[in-house]
Amino acid sequence: MTAATAAFRRVLALGGPMLPVLSFLGRLPTAMCQFGSLLLVAQTSGSLATAGLVGGALAAGQTAGGPLLGRLADRHGQRPVVLAACWFDALAVTALVLAALARTGALPLALIALLAGAGVPQIGPLARTRLVALARRARADDRLVHTALSFEGTLDEVSFVLGPALVGLSATVAHPAVALALAALLLAVCGSAFALHPTAAVVRPTGAPSGHAPVSSGPAPAPDGPRARRSAARPARARMPRAVHAMRASMALQGALFGACQAGITALTADLHRPAQAGLVYAAMGVMSAVAGLSLALVPARIGLPARWRAAAVALIVLSVPLLFVRSLGALYLAVVVLGVAFAPHLITLFGLTERLVPAGRLAESMAFLTSAIVGGQALSLAVSGRLAEAHGPTAAFAVAVGAAVMILGLALTTRGTDRPAAALTPAAAAPAGSAR
């Protein structure tokens, strides 16, 4: 692990040791709010249907709002967007807690949850964008960039294990509202600190005027008026390669696999009269995924990202099929932990392919889109596979997971254009943070 340790030290040196600490604590509320809101509303309203409605509204808000916040960060810079989003989200989460404690009706609770989801500051995707910009500015090779993305993927996995655990602990010793109050505090304090960290300046907004006159390709009448002046000041948005849309679909299918596994695990542990084990089983899968993410730094550079995507898809199929035959708690732990080995490689590979293919000025938007695709796919799959598990048993939910893995492989095998070299860096990404654009 010496080579991997040295690579991760180089990643930490890019932004300093405080950057990953702040980004981890800033993204932790995202992992806490989904589960926390379900427990809080279920306890205060006494209705699982209301809790499900609120949880779905939260996921829908995040799915829709994530790409928009990423686009705003690309255009106006991370600092003002994250500051506004984290304080808005902290207030929205606080409002959700107060409304639930006041036993507000289902519709107002769902509307507040929708706003809370839309305001999630997308610190995970923006931290990826920031680390990539720091690596490119230091003229690092692709291997270091991929190590940085592996490191960020591991932080995500750990947060999605620790977040629900904190919620469960607070619900056991106090009240679910305590966990959501902590989430609001982390959003306000750590989200603001992440926004104000000096490394935010390295990601230059694309909407800033460049100070250079456009070059004309020939004589043409000069347009006038406010609309023309706005067009001249605002550069046209670069087009996305077609392969990026397949990667977003693959990420949504990964979310569907998560949701189906969650439904199947919950149903099977309930059938075995061990419902309290569901969270521990899911956490064990997350821990193994985090370990696999860190281990990606050891993969030889000669194995390209397209090959890794296909290999991860095959692994998802092979390792998810045993879930169809699990009948005991011990076998469930074994199957789920082994399956976790394939999760992080697939996710991190898609982030790496996206970083390499998308225009530099749309990187934050693209990273946020991938994260939102996971959330949306998981929420939709959980709703569908949960009903299937209730009607036909846990095997039906696990069958949804296997089907999602098969579709991921289909995308990996049929998507073309993933071998293109990365687009040229913008001057802002390659130059020191204080230099002129």
N, C-alpha and C positions, 0 to 999 in steps of 0.2 A: 504493500500500500504506500511505499515511499513516494513513487511517482504521483499517485493521486493526492497525497498529502501536500506535496510541493505545488501541484496545480491549484488546489483549493487555497493555499496560502497566497498564491498570485492573485486569485479572485478576490480574497479579502483585502489585499493591498490596493486594489483598484479604487475602492471608495472609502477605505478605512473600516475599522472594526465596528463602529457605531451604526453604520448604514444597515447591515443585515439585522442588527438588534431592533432598530426602529422599524424596519420594514416588516419584520416578523410580528412584533407587537401591534403594528398598525393593521395588519391583515388578519390577526387573530379574531377580532369581532365578527368578521364575515363567517368564520366557522362556528361562532357561538350563537349568532342570531337566528339561524334557521332552526336548529334544535331547541334553542331557548324559547323562541316565540311559540313553538308547538306546545312545549310543556307549560308555559305560562298561561296561554289562552285555554288549554285543556283544563288546567286547574281552576282558573278563575271563572270560566263559563260553564264548566261541566259538560262541554260538548266537543267530541272528537271531530265532528263535521265542521264546527266553527274553527277549531284549531287547524284543520286541513285547509280550509279556505284561506286563513291568514298566512299559513306557510306557503301556499301556492301563489298568493299575491306577492309575497316577499320575493319568491323566486322569479316571478314574471317581471317585477320591477327591475331586478338585477340583470335579467337577460336582455331587457330592452335598453336599460340605461348604461350598461357597461361600454358598448361600442361608442355611444355618444360621448361619454366622458373621456374615452381614449382619444376620440377625434378632437375634442376641445383641448386636451393636453398636447396633442401634436401641433395644433394651430396656435395656442396661446401660452404654451409652456406648462410644465408640471406644477410649479409652485402655486400660482393663483387657483388653478383648477382643484388641486388636492386640498388646499386650505378651505375653499368654499364647500367642497363635497364632504370633507370629514366633519365640519361643524354642522352642516345641514343634516348629515346622517346621524350625528350624535343627538341632535334635537329631535329627529324623527323617531329614533329608538327610544328616547326618553318619553316622548309622547305616546308611543305604543305601550310602554310599561304602565304609565299613568292611566291610559284608557282601559287597559285590561284590568287593572286593579279596581277601577271604577265600574267594572262590569258593563262597559259600553257595548252596544249592539254589534252584530257580526259585520254589517256593511261598513260602518265607520272604522272598525278595526282593520278590515281588509284594505281600505283606502290608505290608512296610515302605514300599513305594512308595504303597500305598493310604493309609497314615497320613500320609505326606508330602504327598500331594495334598489330603487332607481338611484338613490344617493350614495350607494356603496362607493368609496373613493378609488377602488381599483388599484390598491397599493401593490398587490402582487404583480399584475401586468406592467405597471409603471416602473416597479423596481427592476424587472427584467429589461425593460427598455433602457433604463438608466445604466445598468451594468454593461449592456451591449455597447452603448455609446462610449462609456469609459474605456472599454476594451478596444474599440475601434480607434478612439483617440490615441491610445497608447500603441497603436499599430500592432496589436496582438494578432496571432494567427487564429484560424478557425477553431483549433483544438481548445484554446483558452475560452473562446466564446461559448463553445459547447459545454465546457466545464462550468462556466458561469450559469448557464441555463440549467444544468444538472443541480447545481447548488440551490438555485431558486426553486426548482421543482421539489427538492427535498424540504425546503422551508414550508412550501405549500402542504406537503403531505403531513409534516409534523403538526402544523397548525390545525389541520382537519382531524387529527387524532386528539390533540390537546384541547381544542375548543369544546367539542361535545363532552369531554371528560370533565372540564371545569363546570359546564352547565349541570351535568349529572351530580357532581359533588355539591354544588350550591343548592340544588333541588333537594338533596338528601339531608343536608345539615341546616338549611335555612329555607330558601324560597327561590324559584326560578327567576323572580324579578331581580334578585341580587346579581345573577350572572349577566343579565341584560344591562343593568346599571353599570357593571364593570366594563361591559362592551362599549357603552356610550362614553365612559371615561377614557378608555384606550383610544377610541376614535378621536376625541378632542385633543388629548395630550400627545400620544405617539403619532397620530396622523399629522398633526401640525408640525411635530419635530421632523418627520420624514419630509414634509413639504419644504421646510426651511433649511434642511441639510444643504451644505455648500454644493454637493454633487448635483443638485437640481439644475444648476446653471449649465451643465454640460449638454443637456438636451435642449437645443435651441428651437424655439417655436417657428414653424414654417410660415405663419401668418405675419411675421415681422417684416417690415419693408427692408429690402436688401440694399437699398441705396444705389443700385445700379440701373442705368437706363436700359430698357429692353432693346435688343438688336433687331432691326427690321430686315426682312428678307427681300424687300422691294418696295417701290412706291405704292402707298395706299392712303386713302383718305383717313385722316385722324379723327376718330370718334370723339365726341364731346358729351358733356353732361355728367350728372352724378353717377349714373349706372356705369358709364365707361370708365370713370375715374376709379370706382370701386374695383372693377375688373382688372385695371392696370395695377392696382396696389395689391391685389390678392392673386397669387399664382394659381394656375389651374391644378386641381387635384390629380396626382398621378394615378393611372389605371392599375388595377390589380391583375396579376397573372391568373389565368384560369385555374391553375393547380391549387391556388390558395383556397378557393371555394370547396374543393374536395377535402382539403385538410380541415376546414371548419366543419364539414359534415362528419368527418372521421372523429373529430373531437366531440361532437354532439352524440355520436354513437358510443363513445367512451363514457359519456355521462349517462346514457341509457343503460350501459352495462353496470355502472355504479348503482343506479336506481333499482335495477332488477335484482342485483345481488343483495342490496339492502332489504328489499321486500322478501326475497327468498330466505335470507338469514333470520329475519324477524318471524316469518311464518314457521320455519322449522324449529327454532328454539321454543316457540309457543307450543307447537305440537309435542315437543319433548318435555314440556312443563318446566322449562328453564328460560323464561323470557328475559330475565335479567342478564343472561349471557350474550344477548344480541349485540349490545354496544361493545363488549369486550372482543367478540369475534371480529366485528368490523374494524375495531382499533388495531387488532393484530394484523389484519390485512394492510392497513395503512402503514404500520411500522415496517413491514417487509417491503412495501413499495418504496418507502423512504430510503431503506438500505440499498435497494436496487438502483435508485436514482443516483446515490453517491457513487456506486460502483461503475456507472457509465463512464467515469473519467478514465477507467482502465481499458476501455474498448479501443483497439488500434485505429489510428486515423485512416488507414486504408479502407476500412469498412464505412462506406459513405452513408449519408442520411437516408436516401431512398431504400437502400438495402436494409437499414435498421428499421425503417417503417414496416417493410414487408416481414421481417423476422419477428418484430413485436406483434404484428397482427396474427401470424401463425401461432406464436406463443399464447396469445389470448384465447384462440380457439382450443388448442390442445389442453391448456390448463383450466379452462372453464367447463369442458365436457364432464370431468369427474363430479361436478356439482350435481349433475342429473341423477347420480347414483348414491348420494350421501344420505344416510339414514340415522346416524348417531352424532352426538356432540363432538366426540373426538375426531371422527372423520371430517366433520364440518370444519373444525379448526385447521386440520391438516390441509384440506383442499383449498380453503380460503387463503391461508398463509402462502401456499405455493403459488396461487393465482396472483397474489400481490406482486410477485416478481416481475410480471409482465406489464403492470399498470404504468409505473413511472417511465420505463423506456419508451412506451408509446407516446405518452404525453410530452416528454422532454424532446423527443425526436420531432414531433409536430411543431413545437415552439422553435426548434432549431431550423427546420425547413422554412417556416414562416419568416424568421429573421433574415434568412438568406435570400428569399424571393421577393418580399414586399419592398416597395419604395421606402427609403429612409424616412420620408416625411409622413408616412402612415403606419409606422411601426407600433406606436402606443395603441392606436385604434385596433390594429390587427391582433396584438397580444390580448387586449381586453375582449375582442370578439371571441377568441378561442376560449377564454375563461367563461364568458357568458354562455357559449355553446355547451360547455360541460354542465352548467347550472340548469339551463333549459332542458337539455336532454335527460338529466337526472330527475328533474321534477316531473316531466311528462311520463317517463318510464316508471317512476315510482307509483304514480297514479294508476297506470294501466296494469303493471305487473302485480301491484298490491291487490287489485280486484281479481286477477287471475289466480293468485295464490289463495285468496279467500274462497274462491269457487272450486279450484281444482288441486290445491295443495302447493307446497313450496317448489316442487319440480317444474310446475308451469312457469313460475317466475324465473327460475334458473334457465329454462329454455329460452326465455327472452334474452338473457345475458349471452347465451351461446349464439343466438341469431344475430345479435348486435356485433359480436366478434367476427362472424362470418362476413357481414357487410363491410366491416372495417378492412378485412383482407381484400374484398372485392375492390374497394377504393384504392388500396395500396398497389394492387396489381394493374389497375387500369388507368391510373393518373399519370399523365405525361407532363413534362416540363419541370420536373423536380431536380434535374441535373444541371439547370442553368446556373452560371456563377452569379454571385450576389450583385445587385445593382451597385453602381458606383456610389461611394459615400459622398454625402454633401460636405462642403467645406467646413460647416459647423461641426460635423461629427468627427472630422479628422484633425481639426485644429484645436489648440488649447482653448479652455473655456473662456478665457478673457479676450481672445483675439476677435478681430472684426470678421464679419461674415463676408 
